[in-house]
Amino acid sequence: MFRRMQDTAFAAGALIYAAAAAHAWRELPGAAIFKLKWTLLYPSLYFLATLIAPLATPPLRRMLRAHIWISFRTGFGQSVISVLAVVLVLATAAGFIYADTASAAAHSGRFPESAFSAYAAGVGILLAQALLVRQIERDPTLRPMIEGAATLPGSPARGRGD
């Protein structure tokens, strides 16, 4: 279940980003190459940085793995409610992109590049977490704890019916 939560969070974040980029493409003035640079090219650098940094840098990887493991041990991401909470946070952040895009289109014409870059960075972290969950699940020292937690009655890892 925990892996599904991480995958769901990444997929939701990526789809919300794609929808926001399509909305900006339709609403904001400017040439296609300009829009392409500011909705995909430049934000992809932030996405890649936040994806690669925690996977390639041992201290960052240890910190993110510890965060993921603590989340698992406390039951976060193992119920429908916690998954929906993550998706709600992502949707709220996307709301800021939509509002920034609408404001720029209606008033200043300024492209909301910082919103796209920040959201892309967040989606990069979500993918890094999803990939690290797979490493945690394959870890021979943690695997018995994960499997044991999933079999305990009432355990958050069991999912309580979800």
DSSP file (Angstrom, degrees, kcal/mol; ACC not computed):
  #  RESIDUE AA STRUCTURE BP1 BP2  ACC     N-H-->O    O-->H-N    N-H-->O    O-->H-N    TCO  KAPPA ALPHA  PHI   PSI    X-CA   Y-CA   Z-CA
    1    1 A M     >        0   0    0      0, 0.0     4,-2.0     0, 0.0     5,-0.1   0.000 360.0 360.0 360.0 -37.6    0.0    0.0    0.0
    2    2 A F  H  >  +     0   0    0      1,-0.2     4,-1.9     2,-0.2     5,-0.2   0.898 360.0  49.8 -64.5 -39.5    2.8    2.4    0.9
    3    3 A R  H  > S+     0   0    0      1,-0.2     4,-2.7     2,-0.2    -1,-0.2   0.908 108.2  54.1 -64.4 -40.2    4.3    2.1   -2.6
    4    4 A R  H  > S+     0   0    0      1,-0.2     4,-3.0     2,-0.2    -1,-0.2   0.883 105.7  53.4 -61.4 -37.4    0.9    2.8   -4.2
    5    5 A M  H  X S+     0   0    0     -4,-2.0     4,-2.6    72,-0.3    -1,-0.2   0.934 110.7  45.8 -63.1 -44.6    0.6    6.0   -2.1
    6    6 A Q  H  X S+     0   0    0     -4,-1.9     4,-2.3     2,-0.2   124,-0.2   0.911 114.9  47.5 -64.7 -41.9    3.9    7.3   -3.4
    7    7 A D  H  X S+     0   0    0     -4,-2.7     4,-2.9     2,-0.2    -2,-0.2   0.904 112.2  50.1 -64.9 -41.4    3.1    6.3   -6.9
    8    8 A T  H  X S+     0   0    0     -4,-3.0     4,-2.9    -5,-0.2     5,-0.2   0.910 109.9  50.4 -63.2 -43.1   -0.3    8.0   -6.6
    9    9 A A  H  X S+     0   0    0     -4,-2.6     4,-2.5     2,-0.2    -2,-0.2   0.927 113.5  45.1 -62.2 -44.9    1.2   11.2   -5.2
   10   10 A F  H  X S+     0   0    0     -4,-2.3     4,-2.8   116,-0.2     5,-0.2   0.945 114.6  47.9 -63.5 -47.5    3.7   11.3   -8.1
   11   11 A A  H  X S+     0   0    0     -4,-2.9     4,-2.6     1,-0.2     5,-0.2   0.917 113.5  47.6 -61.1 -43.9    1.0   10.5  -10.8
   12   12 A A  H  X S+     0   0    0     -4,-2.9     4,-2.6    -5,-0.2     5,-0.2   0.931 113.1  48.6 -62.7 -44.7   -1.4   13.1   -9.3
   13   13 A G  H  X S+     0   0    0     -4,-2.5     4,-2.3    -5,-0.2    -2,-0.2   0.913 113.0  47.2 -61.3 -43.3    1.4   15.7   -9.2
   14   14 A A  H  X S+     0   0    0     -4,-2.8     4,-2.4     2,-0.2    -2,-0.2   0.907 113.9  47.0 -66.1 -42.1    2.5   15.0  -12.8
   15   15 A L  H  X S+     0   0    0     -4,-2.6     4,-2.4    -5,-0.2    -2,-0.2   0.898 112.2  49.7 -67.6 -39.8   -1.1   15.1  -14.1
   16   16 A I  H  X S+     0   0    0     -4,-2.6     4,-2.4    -5,-0.2    -2,-0.2   0.909 111.0  50.5 -64.2 -41.0   -1.9   18.3  -12.3
   17   17 A Y  H  X S+     0   0    0     -4,-2.3     4,-2.6    -5,-0.2    -2,-0.2   0.937 110.0  49.9 -61.6 -45.7    1.3   19.9  -13.6
   18   18 A A  H  X S+     0   0    0     -4,-2.4     4,-2.4     1,-0.2    -2,-0.2   0.900 111.4  49.0 -60.2 -41.1    0.4   18.8  -17.2
   19   19 A A  H  X S+     0   0    0     -4,-2.4     4,-2.4     2,-0.2    -1,-0.2   0.903 111.3  49.3 -66.0 -40.5   -3.1   20.3  -16.8
   20   20 A A  H  X S+     0   0    0     -4,-2.4     4,-2.6     2,-0.2    -2,-0.2   0.896 111.3  49.6 -65.5 -39.4   -1.7   23.6  -15.4
   21   21 A A  H  X S+     0   0    0     -4,-2.6     4,-2.5     2,-0.2    -2,-0.2   0.909 111.2  48.9 -65.9 -41.3    0.8   23.8  -18.3
   22   22 A A  H  X S+     0   0    0     -4,-2.4     4,-1.8     2,-0.2    -2,-0.2   0.904 111.8  50.0 -63.8 -40.2   -2.0   23.2  -20.8
   23   23 A H  H  X S+     0   0    0     -4,-2.4     4,-2.3     2,-0.2     5,-0.2   0.928 112.2  46.7 -62.6 -45.8   -4.1   25.9  -19.1
   24   24 A A  H  X S+     0   0    0     -4,-2.6     4,-2.7     1,-0.2    -2,-0.2   0.896 109.2  55.0 -63.8 -39.9   -1.2   28.3  -19.2
   25   25 A W  H  < S+     0   0    0     -4,-2.5    -1,-0.2     1,-0.2    -2,-0.2   0.894 114.0  41.1 -60.0 -40.0   -0.5   27.5  -22.9
   26   26 A R  H  < S+     0   0    0     -4,-1.8    -1,-0.2    -5,-0.2    -2,-0.2   0.860 123.1  37.0 -76.2 -37.1   -4.1   28.3  -23.7
   27   27 A E  H  < S+     0   0    0     -4,-2.3    -2,-0.2    -5,-0.1    -3,-0.2   0.829  99.5  76.3 -90.8 -35.0   -4.5   31.4  -21.6
   28   28 A L  S  < S-     0   0    0     -4,-2.7     2,-0.1    -5,-0.2    77,-0.1  -0.537  74.4-124.3 -88.6 144.4   -1.2   33.3  -21.7
   29   29 A P        +     0   0    0      0, 0.0     2,-0.2     0, 0.0    -1,-0.1  -0.372  58.9  84.2 -76.6 162.0    0.0   35.4  -24.6
   30   30 A G  S    S-     0   0    0     -2,-0.1     2,-0.0     4,-0.0    -2,-0.0  -0.471  76.9 -58.2 129.2 162.6    3.3   34.7  -26.3
   31   31 A A     >  -     0   0    0     -2,-0.2     4,-2.1     1,-0.1     5,-0.2  -0.305  49.5-112.5 -70.9 157.0    5.0   32.6  -29.0
   32   32 A A  H  > S+     0   0    0      1,-0.2     4,-2.6     2,-0.2     5,-0.2   0.877 116.9  53.3 -59.2 -40.6    4.9   28.8  -28.7
   33   33 A I  H  > S+     0   0    0      2,-0.2     4,-2.3     1,-0.2    -1,-0.2   0.879 107.7  51.9 -65.5 -36.6    8.7   28.6  -28.1
   34   34 A F  H  > S+     0   0    0      2,-0.2     4,-2.1     1,-0.2    -2,-0.2   0.936 112.4  44.8 -62.4 -47.6    8.4   31.1  -25.2
   35   35 A K  H  X S+     0   0    0     -4,-2.1     4,-2.0     1,-0.2     5,-0.4   0.890 111.4  53.7 -64.8 -39.9    5.6   29.0  -23.6
   36   36 A L  H  X>S+     0   0    0     -4,-2.6     5,-2.0     1,-0.2     4,-2.0   0.918 109.5  48.2 -61.2 -44.3    7.5   25.8  -24.2
   37   37 A K  I  <>S+     0   0    0     -4,-2.3     5,-2.9     3,-0.2    -2,-0.2   0.929 117.2  40.6 -61.4 -45.9   10.6   27.2  -22.4
   38   38 A W  I  <5S+     0   0    0     -4,-2.1    -1,-0.2     1,-0.2    -2,-0.2   0.666 122.5  37.3 -85.8 -16.5    8.7   28.5  -19.4
   39   39 A T  I  <5S+     0   0    0     -4,-2.0    -1,-0.2    -5,-0.2    -3,-0.2   0.712 136.7   5.8-102.3 -24.7    6.3   25.6  -18.9
   40   40 A L  I  X5S+     0   0    0     -4,-2.0     4,-1.7    -5,-0.4    -3,-0.2   0.739 122.3  48.4-123.6 -53.0    8.5   22.6  -19.8
   41   41 A L  I  ><S+     0   0    0     -5,-2.0     4,-0.8     2,-0.2    -3,-0.2   0.975 117.3  34.9 -64.9 -60.4   12.2   23.3  -20.5
   42   42 A Y  H >><S+     0   0    0     -5,-2.9     3,-1.0     1,-0.2     4,-0.9   0.915 118.9  50.7 -65.3 -43.7   13.2   25.5  -17.5
   43   43 A P  H 3> S+     0   0    0      0, 0.0     4,-2.5     0, 0.0     3,-0.3   0.834 100.8  65.1 -62.3 -28.4   11.0   23.8  -15.0
   44   44 A S  H 3X S+     0   0    0     -4,-1.7     4,-2.7     1,-0.2    -2,-0.2   0.812  95.1  58.8 -64.3 -26.7   12.4   20.4  -16.1
   45   45 A L  H <X S+     0   0    0     -3,-1.0     4,-2.2    -4,-0.8    -1,-0.2   0.901 108.1  44.7 -66.0 -39.9   15.8   21.6  -14.7
   46   46 A Y  H  X S+     0   0    0     -4,-0.9     4,-2.5    -3,-0.3     5,-0.2   0.901 112.5  52.4 -68.4 -41.6   14.2   22.0  -11.3
   47   47 A F  H  X S+     0   0    0     -4,-2.5     4,-1.4     1,-0.2    -2,-0.2   0.946 112.3  44.8 -57.0 -50.1   12.5   18.6  -11.7
   48   48 A L  H  X S+     0   0    0     -4,-2.7     4,-3.2     1,-0.2     5,-0.3   0.886 111.6  53.1 -64.6 -39.5   15.7   16.9  -12.5
   49   49 A A  H  X S+     0   0    0     -4,-2.2     4,-2.4     1,-0.2    -1,-0.2   0.931 112.7  42.9 -62.0 -45.5   17.6   18.6   -9.7
   50   50 A T  H  < S+     0   0    0     -4,-2.5    -1,-0.2     1,-0.2    -2,-0.2   0.704 117.8  47.3 -77.8 -17.1   15.2   17.6   -7.1
   51   51 A L  H  X S+     0   0    0     -4,-1.4     4,-0.7    -5,-0.2    -2,-0.2   0.904 119.4  36.5 -81.1 -48.2   14.9   14.1   -8.5
   52   52 A I  H  X S+     0   0    0     -4,-3.2     4,-2.8    -5,-0.2     3,-0.3   0.886 106.0  65.7 -76.4 -40.3   18.7   13.5   -8.9
   53   53 A A  H  X S+     0   0    0     -4,-2.4     4,-1.8    -5,-0.3     8,-0.2   0.912 106.2  40.1 -54.1 -51.4   20.0   15.2   -5.8
   54   54 A P  H  4 S+     0   0    0      0, 0.0    -1,-0.2     0, 0.0    -2,-0.2   0.783 119.3  47.5 -72.4 -21.6   18.4   12.9   -3.2
   55   55 A L  H  < S+     0   0    0     -4,-0.7    -2,-0.2    -3,-0.3    -3,-0.1   0.813 120.7  35.3 -82.9 -30.5   19.2    9.8   -5.2
   56   56 A A  H  < S+     0   0    0     -4,-2.8    -3,-0.2     1,-0.1    -1,-0.1   0.608 105.2  72.0-100.2 -14.6   22.8   10.7   -6.0
   57   57 A T     X  -     0   0    0     -4,-1.8     4,-2.8    -5,-0.3     3,-0.4  -0.891  69.3-151.8-108.4 109.3   23.9   12.4   -2.8
   58   58 A P  H  > S+     0   0    0      0, 0.0     4,-2.7     0, 0.0     5,-0.2   0.854  93.1  49.4 -51.5 -44.9   24.2    9.9    0.1
   59   59 A P  H  > S+     0   0    0      0, 0.0     4,-2.0     0, 0.0     5,-0.1   0.923 115.4  44.0 -63.4 -40.1   23.4   12.4    2.9
   60   60 A L  H  > S+     0   0    0     -3,-0.4     4,-2.5    -7,-0.2     5,-0.2   0.894 113.1  51.9 -67.8 -38.9   20.3   13.6    1.2
   61   61 A R  H  X S+     0   0    0     -4,-2.8     4,-2.7    -8,-0.2     5,-0.2   0.918 109.7  49.3 -63.1 -43.4   19.3   10.1    0.3
   62   62 A R  H  X S+     0   0    0     -4,-2.7     4,-2.4    -5,-0.2    -1,-0.2   0.908 111.8  49.2 -61.9 -42.0   19.6    9.0    3.9
   63   63 A M  H  X S+     0   0    0     -4,-2.0     4,-2.2    -5,-0.2    -2,-0.2   0.925 113.9  44.5 -64.1 -44.3   17.5   11.9    5.1
   64   64 A L  H  X S+     0   0    0     -4,-2.5     4,-2.5     2,-0.2    -2,-0.2   0.891 113.0  51.2 -69.6 -38.7   14.8   11.3    2.6
   65   65 A R  H  X S+     0   0    0     -4,-2.7     4,-2.8    -5,-0.2    -1,-0.2   0.907 110.0  50.5 -62.1 -40.7   14.8    7.5    3.3
   66   66 A A  H  X S+     0   0    0     -4,-2.4     4,-2.6    -5,-0.2    -2,-0.2   0.917 110.4  49.5 -63.3 -42.2   14.5    8.3    7.0
   67   67 A H  H  X S+     0   0    0     -4,-2.2     4,-2.3     2,-0.2    -2,-0.2   0.924 112.8  47.0 -61.5 -44.4   11.6   10.5    6.3
   68   68 A I  H  X S+     0   0    0     -4,-2.5     4,-2.3     2,-0.2    -2,-0.2   0.919 112.4  49.4 -64.0 -43.8    9.9    7.9    4.2
   69   69 A W  H  X S+     0   0    0     -4,-2.8     4,-2.8     2,-0.2    -2,-0.2   0.907 110.8  49.6 -64.5 -41.7   10.5    5.2    6.8
   70   70 A I  H  X S+     0   0    0     -4,-2.6     4,-2.0     2,-0.2     6,-0.2   0.911 109.5  52.6 -62.5 -41.9    9.1    7.4    9.6
   71   71 A S  H  X>S+     0   0    0     -4,-2.3     5,-1.7    -5,-0.2     4,-0.5   0.914 111.4  46.5 -59.2 -43.0    6.1    8.0    7.5
   72   72 A F  H ><5S+     0   0    0     -4,-2.3     3,-1.3     1,-0.2    -2,-0.2   0.943 111.0  51.1 -64.0 -47.6    5.6    4.3    7.0
   73   73 A R  H 3<5S+     0   0    0     -4,-2.8    -1,-0.2     1,-0.3    -2,-0.2   0.801 111.2  48.3 -63.2 -29.6    6.1    3.5   10.7
   74   74 A T  H 3<5S-     0   0    0     -4,-2.0    -1,-0.3    -5,-0.2    -2,-0.2   0.517 117.2-112.9 -89.4  -4.6    3.5    6.2   11.7
   75   75 A G  T X<5 +     0   0    0     -3,-1.3     3,-1.5    -4,-0.5     2,-0.2   0.461  62.3 151.3  92.5   0.9    1.0    4.9    9.2
   76   76 A F  T 3 < +     0   0    0     -5,-1.7    -1,-0.3     1,-0.3    -2,-0.1  -0.479  68.7  19.8 -70.0 135.0    1.0    7.9    6.9
   77   77 A G  T 3  S+     0   0    0     -2,-0.2   -72,-0.3     2,-0.1    -1,-0.3   0.535 100.1  96.3  87.9   7.4    0.1    6.9    3.3
   78   78 A Q  S <  S+     0   0    0     -3,-1.5     2,-0.3   -73,-0.1    84,-0.2   0.193  75.7  56.6-116.6  15.3   -1.4    3.7    4.3
   79   79 A S  S  > S-     0   0    0      1,-0.1     4,-1.9    -4,-0.1     5,-0.2  -0.959  85.4-114.3-139.1 160.8   -5.1    4.7    4.3
   80   80 A V  H  > S+     0   0    0     -2,-0.3     4,-2.6    79,-0.3     5,-0.2   0.891 115.2  56.7 -59.9 -39.7   -7.4    6.3    1.8
   81   81 A I  H  > S+     0   0    0      1,-0.2     4,-2.1     2,-0.2    -1,-0.2   0.922 107.4  45.9 -60.7 -46.3   -7.6    9.4    4.0
   82   82 A S  H  > S+     0   0    0      2,-0.2     4,-1.7     1,-0.2    -1,-0.2   0.867 112.8  50.4 -69.8 -33.7   -3.8   10.1    4.0
   83   83 A V  H  X S+     0   0    0     -4,-1.9     4,-2.2     2,-0.2    -1,-0.2   0.931 111.4  48.7 -66.1 -44.2   -3.5    9.5    0.3
   84   84 A L  H  X S+     0   0    0     -4,-2.6     4,-2.4     1,-0.2    -2,-0.2   0.856 107.0  56.8 -63.5 -33.9   -6.4   11.9   -0.3
   85   85 A A  H  X S+     0   0    0     -4,-2.1     4,-2.1     2,-0.2    -1,-0.2   0.912 107.6  47.7 -63.0 -41.8   -4.7   14.4    2.0
   86   86 A V  H  X S+     0   0    0     -4,-1.7     4,-2.3     2,-0.2    -2,-0.2   0.930 112.2  48.6 -64.3 -45.1   -1.6   14.3   -0.2
   87   87 A V  H  X S+     0   0    0     -4,-2.2     4,-2.6     1,-0.2    -2,-0.2   0.875 109.5  53.8 -63.7 -36.6   -3.6   14.8   -3.4
   88   88 A L  H  X S+     0   0    0     -4,-2.4     4,-2.4     2,-0.2    -1,-0.2   0.906 107.7  49.6 -63.6 -41.9   -5.4   17.7   -1.7
   89   89 A V  H  X S+     0   0    0     -4,-2.1     4,-2.3     2,-0.2    -2,-0.2   0.922 112.4  48.3 -62.0 -43.6   -2.1   19.4   -0.9
   90   90 A L  H  X S+     0   0    0     -4,-2.3     4,-2.2     1,-0.2    -2,-0.2   0.913 112.0  48.8 -62.6 -42.9   -1.0   18.9   -4.5
   91   91 A A  H  X S+     0   0    0     -4,-2.6     4,-1.8     2,-0.2    -1,-0.2   0.874 109.6  52.4 -66.0 -36.7   -4.3   20.2   -5.9
   92   92 A T  H  X S+     0   0    0     -4,-2.4     4,-1.2     2,-0.2    -1,-0.2   0.924 109.4  48.9 -64.5 -43.8   -4.1   23.3   -3.6
   93   93 A A  H  X S+     0   0    0     -4,-2.3     4,-1.2     1,-0.2     3,-0.5   0.901 109.9  52.2 -61.6 -39.7   -0.6   24.0   -4.9
   94   94 A A  H  X S+     0   0    0     -4,-2.2     4,-2.5     1,-0.2    -1,-0.2   0.845 100.3  63.4 -64.4 -32.9   -1.9   23.7   -8.4
   95   95 A G  H  X S+     0   0    0     -4,-1.8     4,-2.7     1,-0.2    -1,-0.2   0.865  99.3  54.0 -57.9 -36.5   -4.6   26.1   -7.5
   96   96 A F  H  X S+     0   0    0     -4,-1.2     4,-2.7    -3,-0.5    -1,-0.2   0.892 107.5  49.8 -66.2 -38.2   -1.9   28.7   -7.0
   97   97 A I  H  X S+     0   0    0     -4,-1.2     4,-2.7     2,-0.2    -2,-0.2   0.940 112.3  47.5 -63.7 -45.6   -0.5   28.0  -10.5
   98   98 A Y  H  X S+     0   0    0     -4,-2.5     4,-2.8     2,-0.2    -2,-0.2   0.921 114.2  46.8 -61.3 -44.0   -4.0   28.4  -12.0
   99   99 A A  H  X S+     0   0    0     -4,-2.7     4,-2.6     2,-0.2    -1,-0.2   0.915 113.1  48.7 -64.9 -42.4   -4.6   31.6  -10.0
  100  100 A D  H  X S+     0   0    0     -4,-2.7     4,-2.3     2,-0.2    -2,-0.2   0.897 113.4  47.9 -63.6 -40.1   -1.2   33.0  -11.0
  101  101 A T  H  X S+     0   0    0     -4,-2.7     4,-2.6     2,-0.2    -2,-0.2   0.925 112.8  47.6 -65.6 -45.9   -1.8   32.1  -14.6
  102  102 A A  H  X S+     0   0    0     -4,-2.8     4,-2.2     1,-0.2    -2,-0.2   0.903 112.9  49.2 -63.5 -40.9   -5.3   33.7  -14.6
  103  103 A S  H  X>S+     0   0    0     -4,-2.6     4,-2.4     2,-0.2     5,-0.7   0.916 112.6  47.5 -64.3 -43.1   -4.0   36.9  -13.0
  104  104 A A  I  <>S+     0   0    0     -4,-2.3     5,-3.1     1,-0.2    -2,-0.2   0.902 113.0  48.6 -65.7 -40.4   -1.1   37.1  -15.5
  105  105 A A  I  <5S+     0   0    0     -4,-2.6    -1,-0.2     1,-0.2    -2,-0.2   0.882 118.1  40.1 -66.8 -37.7   -3.5   36.6  -18.4
  106  106 A A  I  <5S+     0   0    0     -4,-2.2    -2,-0.2    -5,-0.2    -1,-0.2   0.807 132.9   6.9 -82.7 -30.2   -6.0   39.1  -17.2
  107  107 A H  I  <5S+     0   0    0     -4,-2.4    -3,-0.2    -5,-0.2    -2,-0.1   0.777 128.4  16.3-119.9 -71.8   -3.7   41.9  -15.9
  108  108 A S  I   <S-     0   0    0     -5,-0.7    -4,-0.2     2,-0.1    -3,-0.1   0.768  70.4-138.3 -90.8 -26.0    0.1   41.9  -16.3
  109  109 A G      < +     0   0    0     -5,-3.1     2,-0.2     1,-0.3    -4,-0.1   0.468  53.1 147.4  77.1  -0.3    0.8   39.4  -19.0
  110  110 A R        -     0   0    0     -6,-0.1    -1,-0.3    -7,-0.1    -2,-0.1  -0.514  52.1-121.2 -70.0 133.1    3.8   38.3  -16.8
  111  111 A F        -     0   0    0     -2,-0.2     2,-2.1    -3,-0.1     3,-0.3  -0.603  14.6-129.6 -78.3 133.6    4.4   34.6  -17.2
  112  112 A P     >  +     0   0    0      0, 0.0     4,-1.6     0, 0.0     3,-0.4  -0.309  50.9 150.1 -80.8  57.8    4.2   32.7  -13.9
  113  113 A E  H  >  +     0   0    0     -2,-2.1     4,-2.3     1,-0.2     5,-0.2   0.835  64.9  56.7 -63.3 -34.5    7.6   31.0  -14.3
  114  114 A S  H  > S+     0   0    0     -3,-0.3     4,-2.5     1,-0.2    -1,-0.2   0.885 105.0  52.5 -66.8 -36.1    8.4   30.7  -10.6
  115  115 A A  H  > S+     0   0    0     -3,-0.4     4,-2.2     2,-0.2    -1,-0.2   0.916 111.3  46.3 -64.7 -42.4    5.1   28.8  -10.0
  116  116 A F  H  X S+     0   0    0     -4,-1.6     4,-2.4     2,-0.2    -2,-0.2   0.910 113.7  48.2 -67.3 -41.2    5.9   26.2  -12.7
  117  117 A S  H  X S+     0   0    0     -4,-2.3     4,-2.0     2,-0.2    -2,-0.2   0.912 112.6  48.3 -65.6 -42.1    9.5   25.8  -11.5
  118  118 A A  H  X S+     0   0    0     -4,-2.5     4,-1.9     2,-0.2    -2,-0.2   0.919 113.3  46.7 -65.3 -43.4    8.5   25.3   -7.9
  119  119 A Y  H  X S+     0   0    0     -4,-2.2     4,-2.2     1,-0.2    -1,-0.2   0.901 110.7  52.6 -66.9 -39.5    5.8   22.8   -8.7
  120  120 A A  H  X S+     0   0    0     -4,-2.4     4,-2.0     1,-0.2    -1,-0.2   0.889 107.4  52.8 -62.3 -38.4    8.1   20.9  -11.1
  121  121 A A  H  X S+     0   0    0     -4,-2.0     4,-1.8     1,-0.2    -1,-0.2   0.905 108.5  50.5 -62.5 -40.8   10.6   20.7   -8.2
  122  122 A G  H  X S+     0   0    0     -4,-1.9     4,-2.0     1,-0.2    -2,-0.2   0.888 108.3  51.3 -64.1 -39.4    7.9   19.2   -6.0
  123  123 A V  H  X S+     0   0    0     -4,-2.2     4,-2.0     1,-0.2    -1,-0.2   0.862 106.7  55.8 -66.4 -35.1    7.0   16.6   -8.6
  124  124 A G  H  X S+     0   0    0     -4,-2.0     4,-2.3     2,-0.2    -2,-0.2   0.910 107.3  48.4 -61.5 -42.7   10.7   15.7   -8.8
  125  125 A I  H  X S+     0   0    0     -4,-1.8     4,-2.6     1,-0.2    -2,-0.2   0.896 108.4  54.9 -64.5 -39.6   10.8   15.0   -5.0
  126  126 A L  H  X S+     0   0    0     -4,-2.0     4,-2.1     1,-0.2  -116,-0.2   0.903 109.5  46.5 -61.4 -40.3    7.7   12.9   -5.3
  127  127 A L  H  X S+     0   0    0     -4,-2.0     4,-2.3     2,-0.2    -1,-0.2   0.908 110.4  53.0 -68.3 -40.4    9.3   10.7   -7.9
  128  128 A A  H  X S+     0   0    0     -4,-2.3     4,-2.4     1,-0.2    -2,-0.2   0.917 109.9  49.1 -59.3 -42.6   12.5   10.5   -5.8
  129  129 A Q  H  X S+     0   0    0     -4,-2.6     4,-2.2     2,-0.2    -1,-0.2   0.920 109.2  51.9 -62.3 -43.8   10.3    9.3   -2.9
  130  130 A A  H  X S+     0   0    0     -4,-2.1     4,-1.1  -124,-0.2    -1,-0.2   0.893 112.1  46.5 -61.1 -39.6    8.5    6.7   -5.0
  131  131 A L  H  X S+     0   0    0     -4,-2.3     4,-1.3     1,-0.2    -1,-0.2   0.881 111.3  51.2 -70.4 -38.1   11.9    5.3   -6.2
  132  132 A L  H  X S+     0   0    0     -4,-2.4     4,-2.5     1,-0.2    -2,-0.2   0.826 102.1  61.0 -69.5 -30.4   13.3    5.3   -2.7
  133  133 A V  H  X S+     0   0    0     -4,-2.2     4,-2.6     1,-0.2    -1,-0.2   0.903 102.1  52.9 -60.5 -39.9   10.2    3.4   -1.4
  134  134 A R  H  X S+     0   0    0     -4,-1.1     4,-1.2     1,-0.2    -1,-0.2   0.898 108.9  49.2 -62.9 -39.6   11.1    0.6   -3.8
  135  135 A Q  H  X S+     0   0    0     -4,-1.3     4,-0.8     2,-0.2     3,-0.3   0.916 110.7  50.4 -64.0 -42.8   14.7    0.5   -2.3
  136  136 A I  H >< S+     0   0    0     -4,-2.5     3,-0.9     1,-0.2    -2,-0.2   0.916 108.4  52.3 -61.7 -43.0   13.2    0.4    1.2
  137  137 A E  H 3< S+     0   0    0     -4,-2.6    -1,-0.2     1,-0.2    -2,-0.2   0.778 111.1  47.5 -65.7 -26.0   10.9   -2.5    0.2
  138  138 A R  H 3< S+     0   0    0     -4,-1.2    -1,-0.2    -3,-0.3    -2,-0.2   0.565  82.8 113.2 -89.8  -9.2   13.9   -4.5   -1.2
  139  139 A D    <X  -     0   0    0     -3,-0.9     4,-2.6    -4,-0.8     3,-0.5  -0.492  62.7-146.7 -66.8 120.3   16.1   -3.8    1.9
  140  140 A P  T  4 S+     0   0    0      0, 0.0    -1,-0.2     0, 0.0    -4,-0.0   0.771  96.4  50.1 -64.5 -25.1   16.6   -7.2    3.6
  141  141 A T  T  4 S+     0   0    0      1,-0.1     4,-0.3     2,-0.1    -2,-0.1   0.807 118.3  37.2 -81.7 -28.4   16.7   -5.7    7.1
  142  142 A L  T  > S+     0   0    0     -3,-0.5     4,-2.2    -6,-0.2     3,-0.4   0.744  98.4  78.3 -92.3 -25.8   13.5   -3.7    6.6
  143  143 A R  H  X S+     0   0    0     -4,-2.6     4,-2.8     1,-0.2     5,-0.3   0.890  92.7  50.3 -54.4 -46.5   11.5   -6.1    4.6
  144  144 A P  H  > S+     0   0    0      0, 0.0     4,-2.6     0, 0.0    -1,-0.2   0.877 111.0  50.2 -61.8 -34.4   10.5   -8.3    7.6
  145  145 A M  H  > S+     0   0    0     -3,-0.4     4,-2.3    -4,-0.3    -2,-0.2   0.886 111.7  47.9 -69.0 -37.7    9.3   -5.2    9.5
  146  146 A I  H  X S+     0   0    0     -4,-2.2     4,-1.7     2,-0.2    -1,-0.2   0.944 115.9  43.2 -66.7 -47.9    7.2   -4.1    6.5
  147  147 A E  H  X S+     0   0    0     -4,-2.8     4,-0.7     1,-0.2    -2,-0.2   0.886 114.4  51.0 -65.9 -38.6    5.7   -7.5    6.1
  148  148 A G  H >X S+     0   0    0     -4,-2.6     3,-0.7    -5,-0.3     4,-0.7   0.896 109.0  50.5 -65.2 -40.7    5.2   -7.9    9.8
  149  149 A A  H >< S+     0   0    0     -4,-2.3     3,-0.6     1,-0.2     9,-0.3   0.854 105.8  57.0 -65.6 -33.7    3.5   -4.6   10.1
  150  150 A A  H 3< S+     0   0    0     -4,-1.7    -1,-0.2     1,-0.2    -2,-0.2   0.700 107.0  48.9 -71.9 -18.0    1.1   -5.5    7.2
  151  151 A T  H << S+     0   0    0     -3,-0.7    -1,-0.2    -4,-0.7    -2,-0.2   0.576  84.0 104.0 -99.1  -9.5   -0.1   -8.6    9.1
  152  152 A L  S X< S-     0   0    0     -4,-0.7     3,-1.9    -3,-0.6     6,-0.2  -0.563  80.2-111.9 -74.2 130.9   -0.9   -7.0   12.5
  153  153 A P  T 3  S+     0   0    0      0, 0.0    -1,-0.1     0, 0.0    -2,-0.1  -0.393 101.4   9.6 -61.5 133.9   -4.6   -6.5   13.1
  154  154 A G  T 3  S+     0   0    0      1,-0.3    -2,-0.1    -2,-0.1     5,-0.0   0.502  92.7 149.7  76.3   3.1   -5.5   -2.8   13.2
  155  155 A S    X>  -     0   0    0     -3,-1.9     3,-0.9     1,-0.1     4,-0.7  -0.426  54.2-132.4 -69.0 140.7   -2.0   -1.9   11.9
  156  156 A P  G >4 S+     0   0    0      0, 0.0     3,-0.7     0, 0.0    -1,-0.1   0.851 109.2  58.8 -59.8 -31.5   -1.8    1.3    9.8
  157  157 A A  G 34 S+     0   0    0      1,-0.2    -7,-0.2    -8,-0.2  -155,-0.1   0.746  95.0  63.9 -69.8 -22.3    0.3   -0.7    7.4
  158  158 A R  G <4 S-     0   0    0     -3,-0.9     3,-0.3    -9,-0.3    -1,-0.2   0.786 104.0-131.1 -73.4 -26.0   -2.5   -3.2    6.9
  159  159 A G    X<  -     0   0    0     -4,-0.7     3,-1.2    -3,-0.7   -79,-0.3   0.253  23.0-116.6  97.4 -13.1   -4.7   -0.4    5.4
  160  160 A R  T 3  S-     0   0    0     -5,-0.5    -1,-0.2     1,-0.3    -3,-0.0   0.871  84.4 -33.4  46.2  47.6   -7.8   -1.0    7.6
  161  161 A G  T 3         0   0    0     -3,-0.3    -1,-0.3   -82,-0.0    -2,-0.1   0.467 360.0 360.0  97.2   0.6  -10.0   -2.0    4.7
  162  162 A D    <         0   0    0     -3,-1.2    -2,-0.1   -84,-0.2    -3,-0.1   0.505 360.0 360.0 -97.3 360.0   -8.6    0.2    1.9
